[in-house]
């Protein structure tokens, strides 16, 4: 689907996030979501060793990784938060039944890194002429939010219950009998599912 413009938050803080349940055979790299425009890209992915975030721009690439074994049939909140004003980024993973103290995160400086604004979002694959690095598990509530998270009080909280600005959030339970995916945020940035994924 199309992606929202990211230049309105005074704080300069944004978060890309989703709920995931890994598949049986985790590959080397499975993309949860990718937001890109021109040469700027934010990619959140997993493999058998943990969760990874890549921030790509003309000046280069920053990679953040969190080491954690992700168990099949367990649900996790994964995310990357970026503070453009302070020049910091954090990637995290938290099992839905874990307390905030059990969260795993990694942070690093990202001074001068340009984020994609607008462009497109690809869920469960790396975008391109031939999509690849498909995510083989289950995904719920991929979203872009205004704000910064070091942990979640309720990792499986409904996005509608968060007291934050929702830039875009795709609810796969809406229009479940179709191949359309619907943004429940104010931007109505709807998209389409390909290869008939199970919903």
C-alpha positions, -999 to +999 in steps of 0.1 A: +000+000+000+010+037-002+028+051+028+021+082+048+041+114+047+064+116+078+072+153+083+043+165+105+053+153+140+070+181+160+089+155+180+103+139+149+095+105+164+081+076+144+077+039+149+072+010+125+057-020+142+038-053+138+026-083+157+042-115+144+041-152+149+071-169+132+067-198+109+080-233+114+112-229+093+127-194+098+149-185+069+181-164+069+161-132+064+123-128+065+110-093+059+082-082+082+077-048+066+096-024+044+089+013+038+107+029+010+108+060-012+135+067-037+168+057-020+155+059+016+142+027+032+132+013+066+132-025+068+122-046+097+130-083+094+136-115+115+157-146+112+165-176+134+187-154+155+165-124+162+151-092+149+168-067+126+162-032+113+179-015+084+178+022+078+190+029+042+197+063+027+221+079+002+247+083+028+248+046+037+231+020+058+226+015+096+218-020+108+204-026+143+199-062+156+184-078+187+195-113+195+165-134+206+153-169+197+117-165+184+095-195+191+070-209+167+034-203+178+044-175+201+033-139+193+058-110+195+056-073+191+085-061+169+093-025+162+118+001+152+115+037+166+133+066+152+139+101+167+150+123+139+155+153+162+177+135+187+193+114+160+186+080+177+170+047+167+159+016+187+148-018+175+130-041+199+111-074+204+087-083+232+067-115+236+030-106+241+029-123+275+062-108+287+064-078+311+081-046+299+112-057+319+117-087+296+119-066+265+150-069+243+162-038+225+193-023+207+198+014+200+223+035+181+228+071+168+216+079+133+226+115+129+217+129+094+198+098+083+170+107+060+137+087+064+113+078+037+083+100+036+054+089+014+064+061-010+052+026-004+049-001+023+054-038+015+043-063+042+058-098+045+083-094+016+112-073+003+099-051-025+112-052-060+104-064-095+103-099-080+095-098-043+117-120-021+126-127+016+090-136+023+078-138+059+064-173+064+045-168+097+015-147+107+014-109+108-012-087+125-016-049+127+014-036+107+015+001+114+034+034+114+029+055+145+040+088+158+061+083+189+090+064+205+088+030+223+115+014+244+089-012+256+052-019+254+029-021+285+006-043+264+024-057+234-009-069+219-028-037+225-052-027+198-038+001+178-071+019+182-065+019+220-031+036+217-032+073+228-010+083+198-013+095+163-017+066+139+000+075+106-012+043+090-023+009+102-035-020+082-062-043+097-062-076+078-095-087+094-113-060+074-124-072+040-111-106+048-130-122+019-111-100-006-076-094-017-077-058-005-060-046+027-074-016+045-058+012+064-078+020+095-060+053+100-072+086+088-051+085+056-071+056+040-039+042+025-054+010+013-035-017-006-037-051-021-026-086-011-007-108-036-001-145-039-033-152-019-019-152+017-040-169+043-060-144+063 
